[in-house]
């Protein structure tokens, strides 16, 4: 089974891109499944079900979605093997640009939005910089020049990954995406594998439910800002 991790910020079109890829792979006779991770709620499982794609949903709730992902992805992979999938997509919650839900040896995709601004790629952390493939959505809404400039900044942020445009609504570009997926390695088990980059740092009191503000309530892994006061003239 090929395990594919798909990451990206909210509303960039991850689900639409995965749906288009699933439709293409199903037409080729492959059995495809999706493990959908989200924070509080999701209705994307209904979209997958409408297309006949088996899906399982995991909601992180109060936990960091990345930590929730890494605690459950091995079980997702085992579920996919029990179901006899040829390809299993894991779709991340996509909450912060610091997220890093990519595993060494597992094909990694980052989805970005061409409407986000040309400097957005350099603001995104490991989920873009360590991806094998960067899929750019909503390119039909911007000009050709803007498309090329955005793709250039993607390549600056991750020179080792291929960047391609894909329209999750019309399906344009999905054939190029599927061609890349065919090169993904098979994943028989995740035990012993490592993340490509450490998860966001923890733990501080606010991670475990503290709500009070003040130095006396700040313990553990706390990072403070440094301020330089400007001298005021007379």
C-alpha positions as CSV (number, residue, x, y, z in Angstrom):
1,X,0.0,0.0,0.0
2,X,1.1,3.5,-0.8
3,X,0.7,5.9,2.1
4,X,0.5,9.6,1.1
5,X,0.6,12.5,3.6
6,X,-1.2,15.6,2.5
7,X,-0.7,18.9,4.4
8,X,-1.7,22.5,3.9
9,X,-3.2,25.6,5.5
10,X,-7.0,25.8,6.0
11,X,-9.2,26.2,2.9
12,X,-6.4,25.8,0.3
13,X,-8.3,22.9,-1.3
14,X,-6.7,19.8,0.1
15,X,-9.9,17.8,0.1
16,X,-10.8,18.8,-3.5
17,X,-7.4,17.8,-4.7
18,X,-7.5,14.4,-3.0
19,X,-11.0,13.8,-4.3
20,X,-9.9,14.4,-7.9
21,X,-6.9,12.1,-7.4
22,X,-9.1,9.4,-5.9
23,X,-11.5,9.6,-8.8
24,X,-8.6,9.1,-11.3
25,X,-7.1,6.2,-9.3
26,X,-10.4,4.5,-9.0
27,X,-10.9,4.6,-12.7
28,X,-7.6,2.8,-13.0
29,X,-9.0,0.1,-10.8
30,X,-7.2,0.9,-7.6
31,X,-8.8,0.8,-4.2
32,X,-8.3,4.1,-2.4
33,X,-9.0,5.3,1.2
34,X,-8.6,8.5,3.2
35,X,-7.8,9.2,6.8
36,X,-9.1,12.7,7.5
37,X,-7.7,14.5,10.5
38,X,-9.3,17.7,11.8
39,X,-9.5,19.8,14.9
40,X,-13.1,20.2,16.2
41,X,-15.4,19.0,13.4
42,X,-15.5,18.1,9.7
43,X,-18.0,17.3,7.1
44,X,-15.4,16.3,4.5
45,X,-16.1,12.6,5.2
46,X,-19.5,13.1,3.6
47,X,-17.8,14.4,0.4
48,X,-15.6,11.3,0.3
49,X,-18.5,9.0,0.9
50,X,-20.5,10.5,-2.0
51,X,-17.6,9.6,-4.3
52,X,-17.4,6.0,-2.9
53,X,-14.1,6.6,-1.1
54,X,-13.8,4.8,2.3
55,X,-12.9,7.3,5.0
56,X,-12.1,7.4,8.7
57,X,-12.1,10.6,10.7
58,X,-10.0,11.7,13.6
59,X,-10.8,14.9,15.6
60,X,-8.0,16.2,17.8
61,X,-10.2,18.3,20.0
62,X,-8.1,20.1,22.6
63,X,-4.9,18.4,21.5
64,X,-2.4,19.8,18.9
65,X,-3.5,18.2,15.6
66,X,0.1,17.3,14.7
67,X,0.6,15.5,18.0
68,X,-2.7,13.8,17.5
69,X,-1.7,12.8,14.0
70,X,1.6,11.2,14.9
71,X,-0.1,9.3,17.7
72,X,-2.7,7.8,15.3
73,X,-1.1,7.5,11.9
74,X,0.3,4.1,12.5
75,X,-3.2,2.8,13.3
76,X,-4.5,4.5,10.2
77,X,-1.9,2.7,8.1
78,X,-2.9,-0.6,9.7
79,X,-6.5,0.2,9.0
80,X,-5.7,0.8,5.4
81,X,-3.9,-2.5,5.0
82,X,-6.8,-4.3,6.6
83,X,-9.1,-2.7,4.1
84,X,-6.9,-3.8,1.2
85,X,-6.2,-0.3,-0.1
86,X,-3.7,0.3,-2.8
87,X,-3.4,4.0,-1.8
88,X,-4.2,5.6,1.5
89,X,-4.2,9.4,1.8
90,X,-3.9,11.1,5.2
91,X,-5.2,14.6,5.2
92,X,-3.9,16.9,8.0
93,X,-6.0,19.4,10.0
94,X,-3.9,22.3,8.4
95,X,-4.0,24.7,11.3
96,X,-0.6,26.3,11.4
97,X,2.3,26.9,9.1
98,X,4.6,25.3,11.6
99,X,3.0,21.9,11.2
100,X,5.2,19.0,10.1
101,X,3.0,15.9,9.4
102,X,5.5,14.3,7.0
103,X,7.2,10.9,7.6
104,X,10.6,9.9,6.3
105,X,10.1,7.4,3.5
106,X,6.4,8.3,3.0
107,X,5.5,10.4,0.0
108,X,4.6,13.9,1.2
109,X,2.4,16.5,-0.5
110,X,1.9,20.1,0.6
111,X,-1.1,22.0,-0.9
112,X,-0.8,25.8,-1.1
113,X,-3.1,28.5,-2.4
114,X,-2.0,30.9,-5.2
115,X,-4.2,33.6,-3.7
116,X,-2.2,33.6,-0.5
117,X,0.4,36.0,-1.8
118,X,3.8,35.5,-3.4
119,X,5.7,35.6,-0.1
120,X,3.6,33.0,1.6
121,X,5.8,30.0,0.7
122,X,8.7,31.3,2.7
123,X,6.4,31.7,5.7
124,X,5.4,28.1,5.7
125,X,7.6,25.7,7.7
126,X,8.4,22.0,7.3
127,X,5.1,21.0,5.7
128,X,6.2,22.8,2.6
129,X,10.0,22.9,2.9
130,X,10.2,19.1,3.4
131,X,7.5,18.0,1.0
132,X,8.2,15.8,-2.0
133,X,5.5,17.6,-4.1
134,X,3.9,21.0,-3.8
135,X,0.4,21.3,-5.3
136,X,-0.7,24.9,-6.1
137,X,-4.4,25.5,-6.2
138,X,-6.6,28.3,-7.4
139,X,-4.1,29.2,-10.1
140,X,-7.0,29.8,-12.6
141,X,-8.0,32.9,-10.6
142,X,-4.7,34.7,-10.9
143,X,-2.8,35.8,-14.0
144,X,-0.1,33.8,-15.8
145,X,2.6,36.1,-14.5
146,X,1.3,35.7,-10.9
147,X,1.2,31.9,-11.3
148,X,4.9,31.9,-12.4
149,X,6.0,34.2,-9.7
150,X,4.2,32.2,-7.0
151,X,5.7,28.9,-8.4
152,X,9.1,30.6,-8.3
153,X,8.8,31.4,-4.6
154,X,7.6,27.8,-4.0
155,X,10.8,26.5,-5.6
156,X,12.9,29.0,-3.5
157,X,11.3,27.6,-0.3
158,X,11.7,24.0,-1.4
159,X,14.2,23.5,-4.3
160,X,14.0,19.7,-4.1
161,X,10.3,19.4,-4.7
162,X,8.3,19.6,-7.9
163,X,5.6,22.2,-8.0
164,X,2.5,21.8,-10.1
165,X,-0.8,23.5,-10.5
166,X,-4.0,21.5,-9.9
167,X,-7.7,22.7,-10.0
168,X,-9.8,20.7,-7.5
169,X,-13.0,21.9,-9.1
170,X,-12.3,21.2,-12.8
171,X,-9.7,18.5,-12.4
172,X,-7.2,20.3,-14.5
173,X,-3.7,19.2,-13.6
174,X,-4.8,16.0,-11.8
175,X,-3.1,13.8,-14.4
176,X,0.3,15.3,-13.5
177,X,-0.5,14.8,-9.8
178,X,-1.4,11.1,-10.3
179,X,1.8,10.6,-12.4
180,X,3.8,11.8,-9.3
181,X,1.7,9.5,-7.0
182,X,2.6,6.5,-9.1
183,X,6.3,7.0,-8.0
184,X,5.4,6.9,-4.3
185,X,7.1,4.1,-2.4
186,X,5.0,1.4,-0.7
187,X,4.7,1.5,3.1
188,X,4.3,-1.8,4.8
189,X,4.6,-0.5,8.3
190,X,5.4,2.7,10.1
191,X,7.1,1.3,13.2
192,X,10.7,2.5,13.2
193,X,10.0,5.4,10.8
194,X,10.7,8.9,11.9
195,X,9.1,12.3,11.3
196,X,11.0,14.5,8.8
197,X,11.0,17.3,11.4
198,X,10.2,17.6,15.1
199,X,6.7,18.6,16.1
200,X,5.9,22.0,17.6
201,X,7.5,22.3,21.0
202,X,5.6,21.5,24.2
203,X,4.7,21.3,27.1
204,X,3.7,24.5,28.9
205,X,0.8,25.0,31.4
206,X,-1.4,26.4,28.6
207,X,-1.0,23.1,26.7
208,X,-2.7,21.2,29.5
209,X,-5.5,23.6,30.3
210,X,-4.2,26.6,32.1
211,X,-6.2,29.8,31.4
212,X,-4.7,32.4,33.9
213,X,-2.4,35.0,32.5
214,X,0.8,36.0,34.4
215,X,4.4,35.1,35.0
216,X,3.5,32.9,38.1
217,X,1.5,30.7,35.8
218,X,4.2,30.2,33.1
219,X,6.4,27.2,33.6
220,X,8.0,24.5,31.5
221,X,8.7,25.3,27.8
222,X,8.1,29.1,27.8
223,X,9.6,31.4,25.2
224,X,9.6,35.1,25.9
225,X,10.0,38.1,23.6
226,X,12.9,40.6,23.9
227,X,12.0,44.3,23.9
228,X,14.1,47.3,23.2
229,X,12.7,50.5,24.6
230,X,13.1,53.6,22.6
231,X,14.4,56.7,24.4
232,X,11.9,59.5,24.5
233,X,13.1,63.1,23.7
234,X,12.5,65.9,26.1
